[in-house]
């Protein structure tokens, strides 16, 4: 089965967006029985115009009852496919807007002569009800089978808000009120396309940030979905002034040497049932300087353009002409599925890097604790080697490595050999759900950490997010007693 590019990610971040859909049946069907309910549509139109003037299509992504209906109730059952190009065409949108406004004006002209009579409000409310029921409700729900927000691509009210936004820019009154998607630093972007894959409107922020690091596409509905789901936590909603402050205070250490790398796959080595090690031989440039603990980006798709971030797992620190990464197939994973199924020896590959600083052990450290879960062991392959062979102040180095089952360990022999050679390195393995044959530690990495005196250690964590979060909570609990500073804890999620 083909992997889905567009993700059914959570788009509901407050209670209003969860319950606003209730107004759709109240107005659309209740208005047929009590027409004056349809007058609420007039208030909605005025709200769209006002908000559009200052905040663009903010209404569509945060307050719209139909948006709530599509994102909360329809998304789980929708095919969530690519919105057809016909509906995303600006020509379609504006022609439909002109048609809609013409029909609405014509119908309104039939109601205006009733001004002052007892029938006026009923007829006006019924007019709004018909518009609300037939277009966004019936047509919108029909189109939502393809994608929940297909209708929103041509919604006349959304277009009206966009027109008002253009007016606000001409009048220069929305510079401080309009909050756009803002990236802290383009140099730190993983180009993983997650922002595009979760976007309700199927826009591509990661490919279209302007010189101010903001996504200025007027079709953006300011819903914050991309911000909430950015795996690198680089995105914010900010106006121009706040955006400048965000981008001016970014630490780029570990990203200053980022460059495109052309490589060829030299070797593919299976390490476990769902884990493979890939060796890339560099072609242009022929060598690259990196720090143990950094990662690279691997291009997995050209159109749409998608990269995946993988820690450098090279154990030969002197050979800078080759880079190794270790890839675990994630069920339903877009990037790992492509790499496992389509990458072959001899195939040219585009990379970017080196990047990252969180798992690069600081030179002045004396006691270091590395904690890995599952595939999170990979950055520690070169890190341990460098700490044991390099010139540093390390006197005590420990590595806790946890997996769910004993047959899921990778690189265990490598670390055991390093431990046997060095008296200052201890390698600790633990299994969360062991069988009767396992003779090592039992439980999670946090169970092992609880038995240790963590005082004086710099701690580096890498693994699944639940593991990292659990370890951070434990460190926070014992930190006050043991004098562990939050500044001595570094982590990345695998």
MARDRENZA-78100 format. One record per residue (C-alpha): residue in one letter; x, y, z. Coordinates in steps of 0.5 Angstrom, whole numbers, plus 500, padded with zeros to 3 digits. Layout:
// MARDRENZA-78100
SITE  guba    u    v    w
SITE     A    X    Y    Z
...
// end
This chain:
// MARDRENZA-78100
SITE  guba    u    v    w
SITE     X  500  500  500
SITE     X  503  507  498
SITE     X  505  511  504
SITE     X  500  517  505
SITE     X  504  524  505
SITE     X  498  528  508
SITE     X  498  526  515
SITE     X  491  526  520
SITE     X  495  530  525
SITE     X  491  534  531
SITE     X  488  541  529
SITE     X  484  542  535
SITE     X  488  546  540
SITE     X  482  549  545
SITE     X  475  548  547
SITE     X  472  553  542
SITE     X  475  549  536
SITE     X  472  543  539
SITE     X  465  545  540
SITE     X  464  551  534
SITE     X  461  545  529
SITE     X  455  545  533
SITE     X  453  552  530
SITE     X  453  549  523
SITE     X  447  544  524
SITE     X  443  550  529
SITE     X  444  555  523
SITE     X  443  551  517
SITE     X  437  547  519
SITE     X  435  551  525
SITE     X  434  557  520
SITE     X  429  553  516
SITE     X  424  552  522
SITE     X  426  559  525
SITE     X  429  563  519
SITE     X  432  569  524
SITE     X  437  564  526
SITE     X  440  565  519
SITE     X  441  572  521
SITE     X  447  570  525
SITE     X  451  568  518
SITE     X  451  576  517
SITE     X  454  577  524
SITE     X  459  571  522
SITE     X  460  575  515
SITE     X  462  582  519
SITE     X  467  578  523
SITE     X  470  575  517
SITE     X  471  582  514
SITE     X  473  585  521
SITE     X  478  580  522
SITE     X  481  579  515
SITE     X  483  587  515
SITE     X  487  586  521
SITE     X  489  578  521
SITE     X  488  575  514
SITE     X  484  568  514
SITE     X  485  568  522
SITE     X  477  566  522
SITE     X  478  560  518
SITE     X  483  557  522
SITE     X  481  559  529
SITE     X  473  561  529
SITE     X  470  558  523
SITE     X  464  553  525
SITE     X  465  549  519
SITE     X  473  549  520
SITE     X  471  546  527
SITE     X  466  541  523
SITE     X  472  539  518
SITE     X  478  539  523
SITE     X  474  535  529
SITE     X  469  531  526
SITE     X  470  530  518
SITE     X  478  529  518
SITE     X  478  522  522
SITE     X  474  519  516
SITE     X  476  523  510
SITE     X  481  520  505
SITE     X  485  526  507
SITE     X  488  526  500
SITE     X  491  532  496
SITE     X  486  537  494
SITE     X  485  537  487
SITE     X  489  542  483
SITE     X  482  545  480
SITE     X  480  547  487
SITE     X  487  550  489
SITE     X  487  554  483
SITE     X  487  562  484
SITE     X  482  563  478
SITE     X  477  558  480
SITE     X  477  561  487
SITE     X  476  568  485
SITE     X  471  566  479
SITE     X  467  562  484
SITE     X  467  568  489
SITE     X  465  573  483
SITE     X  459  568  482
SITE     X  457  567  489
SITE     X  457  575  490
SITE     X  453  576  484
SITE     X  448  570  486
SITE     X  448  573  493
SITE     X  447  580  491
SITE     X  441  578  487
SITE     X  437  574  492
SITE     X  439  580  497
SITE     X  435  585  492
SITE     X  429  581  492
SITE     X  429  582  500
SITE     X  431  589  501
SITE     X  424  592  498
SITE     X  421  588  504
SITE     X  425  593  509
SITE     X  420  596  514
SITE     X  415  590  514
SITE     X  414  584  519
SITE     X  417  579  514
SITE     X  424  583  512
SITE     X  428  579  518
SITE     X  425  573  517
SITE     X  426  573  509
SITE     X  433  576  510
SITE     X  435  570  515
SITE     X  432  565  511
SITE     X  436  568  505
SITE     X  442  567  510
SITE     X  440  560  512
SITE     X  440  558  505
SITE     X  447  560  503
SITE     X  449  557  509
SITE     X  446  550  508
SITE     X  447  549  501
SITE     X  454  552  500
SITE     X  459  551  506
SITE     X  455  545  509
SITE     X  452  541  503
SITE     X  458  542  498
SITE     X  463  543  503
SITE     X  461  536  507
SITE     X  461  533  500
SITE     X  468  535  498
SITE     X  471  533  505
SITE     X  471  526  503
SITE     X  477  528  498
SITE     X  480  532  504
SITE     X  476  536  510
SITE     X  479  543  507
SITE     X  477  542  500
SITE     X  471  547  500
SITE     X  476  552  504
SITE     X  480  553  498
SITE     X  474  556  494
SITE     X  470  559  500
SITE     X  467  566  498
SITE     X  467  568  505
SITE     X  475  566  506
SITE     X  476  570  500
SITE     X  472  576  502
SITE     X  477  575  509
SITE     X  483  575  504
SITE     X  481  581  500
SITE     X  480  585  507
SITE     X  487  583  509
SITE     X  490  586  502
SITE     X  486  592  504
SITE     X  489  592  511
SITE     X  496  592  508
SITE     X  495  597  503
SITE     X  492  602  509
SITE     X  498  599  513
SITE     X  494  597  519
SITE     X  495  590  520
SITE     X  503  590  521
SITE     X  503  589  528
SITE     X  496  585  529
SITE     X  497  580  523
SITE     X  501  573  526
SITE     X  504  569  521
SITE     X  508  563  522
SITE     X  515  564  523
SITE     X  521  560  523
SITE     X  527  561  529
SITE     X  532  560  524
SITE     X  532  557  517
SITE     X  539  554  518
SITE     X  536  549  523
SITE     X  530  547  519
SITE     X  530  539  518
SITE     X  526  540  511
SITE     X  522  534  513
SITE     X  516  537  510
SITE     X  512  536  517
SITE     X  509  543  516
SITE     X  506  541  509
SITE     X  504  534  511
SITE     X  500  537  517
SITE     X  497  543  514
SITE     X  490  543  513
SITE     X  490  548  506
SITE     X  496  543  504
SITE     X  501  549  503
SITE     X  509  549  504
SITE     X  511  553  509
SITE     X  518  550  509
SITE     X  520  552  502
SITE     X  517  559  502
SITE     X  519  563  508
SITE     X  521  570  506
SITE     X  527  574  508
SITE     X  524  576  515
SITE     X  523  568  516
SITE     X  516  569  516
SITE     X  511  565  511
SITE     X  507  570  508
SITE     X  502  566  504
SITE     X  495  570  504
SITE     X  492  563  504
SITE     X  495  561  510
SITE     X  489  560  516
SITE     X  493  562  522
SITE     X  491  555  525
SITE     X  498  554  528
SITE     X  497  546  526
SITE     X  504  547  523
SITE     X  507  550  529
SITE     X  504  545  534
SITE     X  507  539  530
SITE     X  514  542  528
SITE     X  519  536  530
SITE     X  524  541  531
SITE     X  520  546  535
SITE     X  522  552  530
SITE     X  516  555  529
SITE     X  512  560  532
SITE     X  506  565  531
SITE     X  509  572  531
SITE     X  507  579  528
SITE     X  513  582  524
SITE     X  516  585  531
SITE     X  516  579  535
SITE     X  518  575  529
SITE     X  525  580  529
SITE     X  526  578  536
SITE     X  525  571  535
SITE     X  530  570  529
SITE     X  535  575  532
SITE     X  536  571  539
SITE     X  537  564  536
SITE     X  544  560  537
SITE     X  546  557  531
SITE     X  552  553  534
SITE     X  552  546  531
SITE     X  549  549  524
SITE     X  554  554  522
SITE     X  557  549  517
SITE     X  551  546  514
SITE     X  552  545  507
SITE     X  549  540  501
SITE     X  553  534  500
SITE     X  553  529  494
SITE     X  554  522  496
SITE     X  553  515  493
SITE     X  551  509  498
SITE     X  557  504  499
SITE     X  554  499  503
SITE     X  547  497  506
SITE     X  548  493  513
SITE     X  542  489  516
SITE     X  543  490  524
SITE     X  536  487  526
SITE     X  529  485  523
SITE     X  527  493  522
SITE     X  534  496  522
SITE     X  539  498  517
SITE     X  546  501  517
SITE     X  547  506  511
SITE     X  554  508  509
SITE     X  555  514  504
SITE     X  561  515  501
SITE     X  562  523  499
SITE     X  563  525  492
SITE     X  562  533  493
SITE     X  565  535  497
SITE     X  569  529  498
SITE     X  570  530  506
SITE     X  566  533  511
SITE     X  568  535  518
SITE     X  563  534  523
SITE     X  563  533  531
SITE     X  560  526  534
SITE     X  553  527  536
SITE     X  551  531  530
SITE     X  546  529  525
SITE     X  545  529  517
SITE     X  539  530  513
SITE     X  538  525  508
SITE     X  533  527  502
SITE     X  528  521  501
SITE     X  523  525  496
SITE     X  525  530  490
SITE     X  517  532  489
SITE     X  515  533  494
SITE     X  521  535  497
SITE     X  522  531  503
SITE     X  529  530  508
SITE     X  529  526  514
SITE     X  534  527  520
SITE     X  539  521  522
SITE     X  544  521  527
SITE     X  551  520  524
SITE     X  553  513  527
SITE     X  560  513  524
SITE     X  565  509  528
SITE     X  571  511  524
SITE     X  572  518  526
SITE     X  579  519  522
SITE     X  575  517  515
SITE     X  571  523  514
SITE     X  570  521  507
SITE     X  564  517  509
SITE     X  558  518  513
SITE     X  554  512  516
SITE     X  547  513  519
SITE     X  542  507  522
SITE     X  535  507  520
SITE     X  529  504  523
SITE     X  523  502  519
SITE     X  517  506  523
SITE     X  510  503  521
SITE     X  507  507  516
SITE     X  513  512  516
SITE     X  514  516  510
SITE     X  521  517  510
SITE     X  524  510  513
SITE     X  519  506  509
SITE     X  522  510  502
SITE     X  529  509  505
SITE     X  528  501  507
SITE     X  524  500  500
SITE     X  528  504  495
SITE     X  535  506  497
SITE     X  540  501  494
SITE     X  548  500  493
SITE     X  551  505  488
SITE     X  545  510  488
SITE     X  546  517  489
SITE     X  544  521  495
SITE     X  543  528  497
SITE     X  545  530  504
SITE     X  545  536  508
SITE     X  550  537  514
SITE     X  553  537  519
SITE     X  548  539  524
SITE     X  546  539  531
SITE     X  549  541  538
SITE     X  545  538  543
SITE     X  549  531  543
SITE     X  556  534  542
SITE     X  559  533  549
SITE     X  562  539  552
SITE     X  570  539  552
SITE     X  570  541  560
SITE     X  566  535  562
SITE     X  569  530  567
SITE     X  563  525  569
SITE     X  558  524  563
SITE     X  552  519  563
SITE     X  549  518  556
SITE     X  542  515  556
SITE     X  539  511  550
SITE     X  533  508  548
SITE     X  532  504  542
SITE     X  534  507  535
SITE     X  537  513  540
SITE     X  543  509  541
SITE     X  546  511  534
SITE     X  549  518  536
SITE     X  553  515  542
SITE     X  557  510  537
SITE     X  562  516  535
SITE     X  561  520  541
SITE     X  563  514  546
SITE     X  569  513  541
SITE     X  571  520  541
SITE     X  571  521  549
SITE     X  575  515  550
SITE     X  580  516  545
SITE     X  580  524  545
SITE     X  584  529  549
SITE     X  579  531  554
SITE     X  578  531  562
SITE     X  573  525  562
SITE     X  574  521  568
SITE     X  567  517  568
SITE     X  563  515  562
SITE     X  557  511  563
SITE     X  552  509  557
SITE     X  545  506  559
SITE     X  542  503  553
SITE     X  534  501  554
SITE     X  530  497  549
SITE     X  523  493  550
SITE     X  526  486  548
SITE     X  533  483  548
SITE     X  533  482  541
SITE     X  532  489  539
SITE     X  539  491  541
SITE     X  544  494  536
SITE     X  551  496  537
SITE     X  552  492  543
SITE     X  558  488  541
SITE     X  561  495  539
SITE     X  560  498  546
SITE     X  562  492  550
SITE     X  569  492  547
SITE     X  570  499  548
SITE     X  568  498  556
SITE     X  573  492  556
SITE     X  578  496  554
SITE     X  577  502  558
SITE     X  576  502  566
SITE     X  573  509  565
SITE     X  567  507  561
SITE     X  561  503  563
SITE     X  556  500  559
SITE     X  549  498  562
SITE     X  544  494  558
SITE     X  536  494  560
SITE     X  530  490  557
SITE     X  523  493  559
SITE     X  520  486  557
SITE     X  525  481  558
SITE     X  524  473  557
SITE     X  526  468  562
SITE     X  533  468  559
SITE     X  535  475  560
SITE     X  540  476  565
SITE     X  542  483  565
SITE     X  538  489  568
SITE     X  530  489  568
SITE     X  526  495  567
SITE     X  526  502  563
SITE     X  532  506  563
SITE     X  529  511  568
SITE     X  529  504  573
SITE     X  537  504  572
SITE     X  538  511  573
SITE     X  534  511  580
SITE     X  539  506  582
SITE     X  545  511  581
SITE     X  548  517  584
SITE     X  547  522  578
SITE     X  550  528  582
SITE     X  556  531  578
SITE     X  554  528  571
SITE     X  553  532  565
SITE     X  547  528  562
SITE     X  545  526  555
SITE     X  539  523  553
SITE     X  536  520  546
SITE     X  531  516  545
SITE     X  523  516  544
SITE     X  520  522  546
SITE     X  516  518  552
SITE     X  523  515  554
SITE     X  526  522  554
SITE     X  520  526  558
SITE     X  520  520  563
SITE     X  528  521  564
SITE     X  527  529  564
SITE     X  522  528  570
SITE     X  526  524  574
SITE     X  532  528  573
SITE     X  527  534  575
SITE     X  525  530  581
SITE     X  532  528  584
SITE     X  535  535  581
SITE     X  534  539  587
SITE     X  537  534  592
SITE     X  543  532  588
SITE     X  545  539  586
SITE     X  543  537  578
SITE     X  543  543  574
SITE     X  538  543  568
SITE     X  544  546  564
SITE     X  547  540  565
SITE     X  542  536  561
SITE     X  542  535  554
SITE     X  537  531  549
SITE     X  534  529  543
SITE     X  528  525  541
SITE     X  529  519  536
// end
